[in-house]
Amino acid sequence: MSTPDASPAPRPVAPEELGAAAPLDAAAAPDSSAALSIRGLRKSFDDREVVHGLSLDVPRGSFYGIVGPNGAGKTTTLSMATGLLRPDAGSAVVLGEDMWQQPARAKARLGVLADGLRTFDRLTGRELLTYVGLLRGMDAATVEERSASLLEALDLAGEDGKLVVDYSAGMTKKILLASALIHAPRLLVLDEPLEAVDPVSAQVIRTILTAYVDGGGTVVLSSHVMELVEGLCSHVAIIAGGELKADGTLAEVRGEGTLVQRFIDLVGGARVAEGSLSWLES
């Protein structure tokens, strides 16, 4: 997940400010029973607010899709929810732990695959997993065992000796997913995990994530590909213009039609004026 390079440093947020912005209703507190509960998140860049008091709850054990057009605020929202970007206001609670008041405890329960976030790519895949596991406080024997299992499951075991910087896009997504999984978190937050991934690697990732949710984990996945979310997710939220447009189970949000149609109804889309591109037809 990334933010504009030119954005000013966000001001510090006092503890009493967190959670003070608009919640789901007039008096709702964060839901400690949810896997992820965010309340009133706000963020501005260059004096322009891009996330406007957004609140939602992700049920435990769900496969939760967050969809929206490019520039909708998905990445900024998830960056604030996972401790990568300090909010101007609002709160994020991960499995009962406040991200900005108990960050170490919240992050210990969380695995993140952030789109565009740099990693230590001058290591091999196995070295990267070892580094991440030890950084998480795991013992060396457990790190070695889990690294071997993850590399095998993600079809990376045969790449020993190759640096991550030399991985393909699909291989890179898979090793970053392995890094997010190695400490066995109960919540995964994945920003565009299948973008630029070949069909074989994408199917491997889908299989791993489905098994993870079936085993009691929770996945939050952001994407602008409606078909992907509709095929994987049990719950969905639609975000546009930094605001929550709809959320709930997949059936509740899409209603009688498809998720694509519901998305277009809520978000709208540019129309091409008749004849404006007639020069292309000549």
C-alpha positions as a LaTeX table, in Angstrom:
\begin{tabular}{lrrr}
\hline
Residue & $x$ (\AA) & $y$ (\AA) & $z$ (\AA) \\
\hline
Met1 & 0.00 & 0.00 & 0.00 \\
Ser2 & 1.40 & 3.41 & $-0.84$ \\
Thr3 & 0.55 & 7.06 & $-0.42$ \\
Pro4 & 1.50 & 10.07 & $-2.56$ \\
Asp5 & 5.21 & 10.86 & $-2.17$ \\
Ala6 & 4.51 & 14.57 & $-2.04$ \\
Ser7 & 2.00 & 14.42 & 0.81 \\
Pro8 & 2.87 & 16.37 & 3.97 \\
Ala9 & 3.67 & 14.55 & 7.18 \\
Pro10 & 0.39 & 13.91 & 9.06 \\
Arg11 & $-0.06$ & 15.76 & 12.34 \\
Pro12 & 0.19 & 13.70 & 15.55 \\
Val13 & $-3.11$ & 12.34 & 16.83 \\
Ala14 & $-3.84$ & 12.67 & 20.51 \\
Pro15 & $-5.29$ & 9.52 & 22.16 \\
Glu16 & $-8.49$ & 11.35 & 23.05 \\
Glu17 & $-9.07$ & 12.16 & 19.37 \\
Leu18 & $-9.02$ & 8.53 & 18.26 \\
Gly19 & $-12.48$ & 7.16 & 17.80 \\
Ala20 & $-14.06$ & 10.62 & 18.04 \\
Ala21 & $-15.19$ & 10.84 & 14.41 \\
Ala22 & $-18.50$ & 9.67 & 13.01 \\
Pro23 & $-19.13$ & 5.97 & 13.81 \\
Leu24 & $-21.57$ & 3.53 & 12.22 \\
Asp25 & $-24.35$ & 5.28 & 14.13 \\
Ala26 & $-24.49$ & 8.24 & 16.48 \\
Ala27 & $-23.05$ & 6.41 & 19.50 \\
Ala28 & $-21.50$ & 3.15 & 18.26 \\
Ala29 & $-18.18$ & 2.11 & 19.77 \\
Pro30 & $-15.74$ & $-0.20$ & 17.94 \\
Asp31 & $-16.97$ & $-3.79$ & 17.91 \\
Ser32 & $-14.42$ & $-5.83$ & 19.88 \\
Ser33 & $-16.00$ & $-9.06$ & 18.61 \\
Ala34 & $-15.18$ & $-8.17$ & 15.00 \\
Ala35 & $-11.94$ & $-9.18$ & 13.31 \\
Leu36 & $-11.51$ & $-5.55$ & 12.23 \\
Ser37 & $-13.61$ & $-2.65$ & 13.45 \\
Ile38 & $-12.93$ & 0.85 & 12.14 \\
Arg39 & $-14.68$ & 4.01 & 13.23 \\
Gly40 & $-14.62$ & 7.45 & 11.69 \\
Leu41 & $-11.31$ & 7.17 & 9.82 \\
Arg42 & $-10.30$ & 10.41 & 8.14 \\
Lys43 & $-7.25$ & 11.32 & 6.11 \\
Ser44 & $-6.19$ & 14.37 & 4.12 \\
Phe45 & $-3.34$ & 15.00 & 1.70 \\
Asp46 & $-2.41$ & 18.54 & 0.62 \\
Asp47 & $-5.45$ & 19.90 & 2.48 \\
Arg48 & $-7.78$ & 17.62 & 0.52 \\
Glu49 & $-9.64$ & 14.97 & 2.52 \\
Val50 & $-9.57$ & 11.62 & 0.74 \\
Val51 & $-11.23$ & 9.43 & 3.40 \\
His52 & $-14.31$ & 10.96 & 5.03 \\
Gly53 & $-15.10$ & 9.45 & 8.44 \\
Leu54 & $-15.33$ & 5.86 & 7.17 \\
Ser55 & $-16.63$ & 3.14 & 9.52 \\
Leu56 & $-17.21$ & $-0.59$ & 9.03 \\
Asp57 & $-16.99$ & $-3.95$ & 10.82 \\
Val58 & $-15.42$ & $-7.13$ & 9.41 \\
Pro59 & $-16.95$ & $-10.26$ & 11.02 \\
Arg60 & $-14.55$ & $-12.92$ & 12.28 \\
Gly61 & $-14.25$ & $-15.88$ & 9.93 \\
Ser62 & $-15.38$ & $-13.91$ & 6.89 \\
Phe63 & $-13.77$ & $-13.45$ & 3.49 \\
Tyr64 & $-14.37$ & $-9.71$ & 3.21 \\
Gly65 & $-13.94$ & $-7.85$ & $-0.06$ \\
Ile66 & $-13.46$ & $-4.09$ & $-0.27$ \\
Val67 & $-14.13$ & $-2.83$ & $-3.78$ \\
Gly68 & $-14.04$ & 0.55 & $-5.39$ \\
Pro69 & $-12.72$ & 2.44 & $-8.40$ \\
Asn70 & $-9.12$ & 3.61 & $-8.61$ \\
Gly71 & $-8.63$ & 6.50 & $-6.20$ \\
Ala72 & $-11.61$ & 5.50 & $-4.06$ \\
Gly73 & $-9.61$ & 5.51 & $-0.80$ \\
Lys74 & $-9.28$ & 1.73 & $-0.36$ \\
Thr75 & $-5.52$ & 1.70 & 0.06 \\
Thr76 & $-5.50$ & 4.74 & 2.33 \\
Thr77 & $-8.21$ & 3.20 & 4.52 \\
Leu78 & $-6.41$ & $-0.12$ & 4.84 \\
Ser79 & $-3.09$ & 1.64 & 5.47 \\
Met80 & $-4.66$ & 3.43 & 8.44 \\
Ala81 & $-6.38$ & 0.26 & 9.68 \\
Thr82 & $-3.10$ & $-1.72$ & 9.67 \\
Gly83 & $-0.78$ & 0.86 & 11.21 \\
Leu84 & 1.04 & 1.91 & 8.05 \\
Leu85 & $-0.45$ & 5.41 & 7.94 \\
Arg86 & $-1.55$ & 7.51 & 10.91 \\
Pro87 & $-5.14$ & 8.75 & 10.57 \\
Asp88 & $-6.13$ & 12.36 & 11.09 \\
Ala89 & $-9.04$ & 11.04 & 13.15 \\
Gly90 & $-10.77$ & 7.77 & 13.94 \\
Ser91 & $-9.82$ & 4.35 & 15.27 \\
Ala92 & $-9.07$ & 0.82 & 14.09 \\
Val93 & $-9.45$ & $-2.22$ & 16.36 \\
Val94 & $-7.85$ & $-5.54$ & 15.32 \\
Leu95 & $-9.31$ & $-8.57$ & 17.12 \\
Gly96 & $-10.04$ & $-6.43$ & 20.16 \\
Glu97 & $-6.74$ & $-4.48$ & 20.16 \\
Asp98 & $-6.65$ & $-0.79$ & 19.23 \\
Met99 & $-4.15$ & $-0.28$ & 16.39 \\
Trp100 & $-3.06$ & 3.18 & 17.51 \\
Gln101 & $-3.19$ & 2.69 & 21.28 \\
Gln102 & $-1.72$ & $-0.85$ & 21.48 \\
Pro103 & 0.10 & $-1.10$ & 18.12 \\
Ala104 & 2.46 & $-3.95$ & 19.04 \\
Arg105 & $-0.38$ & $-6.14$ & 20.34 \\
Ala106 & $-2.62$ & $-5.33$ & 17.37 \\
Lys107 & 0.09 & $-5.98$ & 14.77 \\
Ala108 & 1.01 & $-9.31$ & 16.39 \\
Arg109 & $-2.47$ & $-10.58$ & 15.43 \\
Leu110 & $-2.30$ & $-9.26$ & 11.89 \\
Gly111 & $-0.73$ & $-10.25$ & 8.58 \\
Val112 & $-0.48$ & $-7.64$ & 5.83 \\
Leu113 & 0.25 & $-7.81$ & 2.12 \\
Ala114 & 0.58 & $-4.15$ & 1.17 \\
Asp115 & 0.49 & $-3.14$ & $-2.47$ \\
Gly116 & 3.65 & $-1.26$ & $-3.44$ \\
Leu117 & 5.30 & $-1.44$ & $-0.01$ \\
Arg118 & 9.04 & $-2.08$ & $-0.38$ \\
Thr119 & 10.58 & $-5.18$ & 1.11 \\
Phe120 & 14.08 & $-6.58$ & 1.60 \\
Asp121 & 14.31 & $-7.92$ & $-1.92$ \\
Arg122 & 18.08 & $-8.53$ & $-1.89$ \\
Leu123 & 17.38 & $-11.67$ & 0.14 \\
Thr124 & 16.30 & $-15.04$ & $-1.17$ \\
Gly125 & 12.73 & $-16.09$ & $-0.45$ \\
Arg126 & 13.85 & $-18.40$ & 2.36 \\
Glu127 & 16.06 & $-15.68$ & 3.86 \\
Leu128 & 13.20 & $-13.19$ & 3.75 \\
Leu129 & 10.85 & $-15.59$ & 5.55 \\
Thr130 & 13.54 & $-16.31$ & 8.14 \\
Tyr131 & 14.06 & $-12.59$ & 8.72 \\
Val132 & 10.33 & $-11.91$ & 9.07 \\
Gly133 & 9.77 & $-14.88$ & 11.37 \\
Leu134 & 12.63 & $-13.98$ & 13.70 \\
Leu135 & 11.49 & $-10.34$ & 13.70 \\
Arg136 & 8.10 & $-11.62$ & 14.86 \\
Gly137 & 9.80 & $-13.26$ & 17.86 \\
Met138 & 9.42 & $-16.84$ & 16.68 \\
Asp139 & 12.06 & $-19.43$ & 17.56 \\
Ala140 & 14.46 & $-20.50$ & 14.80 \\
Ala141 & 13.20 & $-24.09$ & 14.56 \\
Thr142 & 9.58 & $-22.98$ & 14.06 \\
Val143 & 10.65 & $-20.40$ & 11.49 \\
Glu144 & 12.57 & $-23.03$ & 9.53 \\
Glu145 & 9.68 & $-25.50$ & 9.62 \\
Arg146 & 7.03 & $-22.97$ & 8.60 \\
Ser147 & 9.25 & $-21.44$ & 5.90 \\
Ala148 & 9.69 & $-24.84$ & 4.29 \\
Ser149 & 5.93 & $-25.51$ & 4.43 \\
Leu150 & 5.03 & $-22.13$ & 2.94 \\
Leu151 & 7.62 & $-22.33$ & 0.15 \\
Glu152 & 6.36 & $-25.79$ & $-0.78$ \\
Ala153 & 2.66 & $-24.83$ & $-0.66$ \\
Leu154 & 3.25 & $-21.71$ & $-2.75$ \\
Asp155 & 5.41 & $-23.53$ & $-5.32$ \\
Leu156 & 8.54 & $-21.56$ & $-4.42$ \\
Ala157 & 10.63 & $-24.37$ & $-2.95$ \\
Gly158 & 12.54 & $-24.76$ & $-6.20$ \\
Glu159 & 13.66 & $-21.13$ & $-6.22$ \\
Asp160 & 16.36 & $-21.42$ & $-3.54$ \\
Gly161 & 19.27 & $-19.13$ & $-4.36$ \\
Lys162 & 17.18 & $-16.65$ & $-6.39$ \\
Leu163 & 16.85 & $-13.16$ & $-4.88$ \\
Val164 & 13.36 & $-11.75$ & $-4.42$ \\
Val165 & 14.31 & $-8.79$ & $-6.63$ \\
Asp166 & 14.58 & $-11.29$ & $-9.50$ \\
Tyr167 & 11.17 & $-12.88$ & $-8.85$ \\
Ser168 & 8.31 & $-12.49$ & $-11.31$ \\
Ala169 & 5.25 & $-10.49$ & $-10.24$ \\
Gly170 & 3.38 & $-13.66$ & $-9.31$ \\
Met171 & 6.31 & $-15.07$ & $-7.33$ \\
Thr172 & 6.70 & $-11.76$ & $-5.49$ \\
Lys173 & 3.04 & $-11.76$ & $-4.47$ \\
Lys174 & 3.40 & $-15.32$ & $-3.20$ \\
Ile175 & 6.51 & $-14.66$ & $-1.09$ \\
Leu176 & 4.89 & $-11.55$ & 0.39 \\
Leu177 & 1.81 & $-13.62$ & 1.22 \\
Ala178 & 4.08 & $-16.18$ & 2.88 \\
Ser179 & 5.66 & $-13.37$ & 4.91 \\
Ala180 & 2.20 & $-12.28$ & 6.05 \\
Leu181 & 1.28 & $-15.85$ & 7.05 \\
Ile182 & 4.40 & $-17.14$ & 8.78 \\
His183 & 3.38 & $-16.06$ & 12.30 \\
Ala184 & $-0.09$ & $-17.64$ & 11.88 \\
Pro185 & $-2.17$ & $-14.45$ & 12.29 \\
Arg186 & $-5.93$ & $-14.68$ & 12.60 \\
Leu187 & $-6.51$ & $-11.68$ & 10.31 \\
Leu188 & $-5.01$ & $-11.10$ & 6.87 \\
Val189 & $-5.32$ & $-7.73$ & 5.13 \\
Leu190 & $-4.39$ & $-7.94$ & 1.46 \\
Asp191 & $-4.29$ & $-4.98$ & $-0.92$ \\
Glu192 & $-4.70$ & $-6.09$ & $-4.54$ \\
Pro193 & $-3.12$ & $-9.53$ & $-3.90$ \\
Leu194 & $-3.80$ & $-10.84$ & $-7.43$ \\
Glu195 & $-2.92$ & $-7.75$ & $-9.45$ \\
Ala196 & $-0.40$ & $-8.56$ & $-12.23$ \\
Val197 & $-0.40$ & $-12.22$ & $-11.19$ \\
Asp198 & $-0.50$ & $-15.00$ & $-13.78$ \\
Pro199 & $-3.48$ & $-17.45$ & $-13.69$ \\
Val200 & $-1.48$ & $-20.33$ & $-12.17$ \\
Ser201 & $-0.11$ & $-18.22$ & $-9.31$ \\
Ala202 & $-3.53$ & $-16.63$ & $-8.82$ \\
Gln203 & $-5.16$ & $-20.04$ & $-8.41$ \\
Val204 & $-2.53$ & $-21.08$ & $-5.84$ \\
Ile205 & $-3.18$ & $-17.90$ & $-3.84$ \\
Arg206 & $-6.96$ & $-18.41$ & $-4.00$ \\
Thr207 & $-6.59$ & $-21.97$ & $-2.72$ \\
Ile208 & $-4.36$ & $-20.90$ & 0.19 \\
Leu209 & $-6.71$ & $-18.07$ & 1.20 \\
Thr210 & $-9.84$ & $-20.22$ & 0.97 \\
Ala211 & $-8.26$ & $-22.88$ & 3.17 \\
Tyr212 & $-7.16$ & $-20.19$ & 5.63 \\
Val213 & $-10.72$ & $-18.87$ & 5.99 \\
Asp214 & $-12.13$ & $-22.40$ & 6.22 \\
Gly215 & $-9.73$ & $-22.92$ & 9.12 \\
Gly216 & $-11.15$ & $-19.97$ & 11.06 \\
Gly217 & $-9.05$ & $-17.09$ & 9.77 \\
Thr218 & $-10.40$ & $-13.80$ & 8.42 \\
Val219 & $-9.32$ & $-12.22$ & 5.13 \\
Val220 & $-9.85$ & $-8.60$ & 4.10 \\
Leu221 & $-9.11$ & $-8.23$ & 0.40 \\
Ser222 & $-9.22$ & $-5.00$ & $-1.57$ \\
Ser223 & $-9.70$ & $-4.98$ & $-5.31$ \\
His224 & $-11.32$ & $-3.10$ & $-8.15$ \\
Val225 & $-12.09$ & $-6.39$ & $-9.93$ \\
Met226 & $-15.72$ & $-7.19$ & $-9.12$ \\
Glu227 & $-15.63$ & $-10.70$ & $-10.56$ \\
Leu228 & $-12.76$ & $-11.68$ & $-8.26$ \\
Val229 & $-14.57$ & $-10.46$ & $-5.16$ \\
Glu230 & $-17.86$ & $-12.00$ & $-6.22$ \\
Gly231 & $-16.19$ & $-15.37$ & $-6.73$ \\
Leu232 & $-14.26$ & $-15.41$ & $-3.43$ \\
Cys233 & $-15.90$ & $-13.28$ & $-0.78$ \\
Ser234 & $-18.72$ & $-13.87$ & 1.71 \\
His235 & $-19.00$ & $-10.17$ & 2.60 \\
Val236 & $-18.31$ & $-6.99$ & 0.65 \\
Ala237 & $-18.02$ & $-3.24$ & 1.12 \\
Ile238 & $-18.21$ & $-0.71$ & $-1.71$ \\
Ile239 & $-16.09$ & 2.43 & $-1.23$ \\
Ala240 & $-16.08$ & 5.43 & $-3.55$ \\
Gly241 & $-14.90$ & 8.98 & $-3.02$ \\
Gly242 & $-13.55$ & 8.08 & 0.42 \\
Glu243 & $-16.99$ & 7.04 & 1.66 \\
Leu244 & $-18.71$ & 3.73 & 2.38 \\
Lys245 & $-21.53$ & 3.27 & $-0.13$ \\
Ala246 & $-22.74$ & $-0.20$ & 0.93 \\
Asp247 & $-21.64$ & $-3.15$ & 3.05 \\
Gly248 & $-22.91$ & $-6.51$ & 4.26 \\
Thr249 & $-23.02$ & $-10.07$ & 2.98 \\
Leu250 & $-22.44$ & $-10.53$ & $-0.73$ \\
Ala251 & $-26.11$ & $-11.40$ & $-1.20$ \\
Glu252 & $-27.27$ & $-8.31$ & 0.69 \\
Val253 & $-25.05$ & $-5.91$ & $-1.26$ \\
Arg254 & $-25.64$ & $-7.21$ & $-4.77$ \\
Gly255 & $-29.38$ & $-7.82$ & $-4.29$ \\
Glu256 & $-31.11$ & $-9.36$ & $-7.30$ \\
Gly257 & $-28.39$ & $-8.47$ & $-9.77$ \\
Thr258 & $-24.62$ & $-8.82$ & $-10.01$ \\
Leu259 & $-22.03$ & $-7.06$ & $-7.89$ \\
Val260 & $-20.86$ & $-5.21$ & $-11.00$ \\
Gln261 & $-24.32$ & $-3.79$ & $-11.60$ \\
Arg262 & $-24.76$ & $-2.83$ & $-7.96$ \\
Phe263 & $-21.35$ & $-1.15$ & $-8.04$ \\
Ile264 & $-22.23$ & 0.86 & $-11.15$ \\
Asp265 & $-25.58$ & 1.86 & $-9.64$ \\
Leu266 & $-23.86$ & 3.20 & $-6.52$ \\
Val267 & $-20.70$ & 4.65 & $-7.98$ \\
Gly268 & $-21.81$ & 5.63 & $-11.45$ \\
Gly269 & $-19.55$ & 5.90 & $-14.46$ \\
Ala270 & $-18.52$ & 8.26 & $-17.19$ \\
Arg271 & $-20.59$ & 8.19 & $-20.35$ \\
Val272 & $-19.07$ & 8.70 & $-23.77$ \\
Ala273 & $-21.01$ & 11.34 & $-25.66$ \\
Glu274 & $-22.43$ & 10.04 & $-28.93$ \\
Gly275 & $-20.20$ & 10.95 & $-31.82$ \\
Ser276 & $-17.35$ & 12.28 & $-29.65$ \\
Leu277 & $-15.00$ & 9.55 & $-30.91$ \\
Ser278 & $-16.40$ & 9.21 & $-34.40$ \\
Trp279 & $-12.93$ & 9.81 & $-35.81$ \\
Leu280 & $-11.96$ & 6.37 & $-34.50$ \\
Glu281 & $-14.65$ & 4.77 & $-36.67$ \\
Ser282 & $-13.62$ & 6.22 & $-39.98$ \\
\hline
\end{tabular}
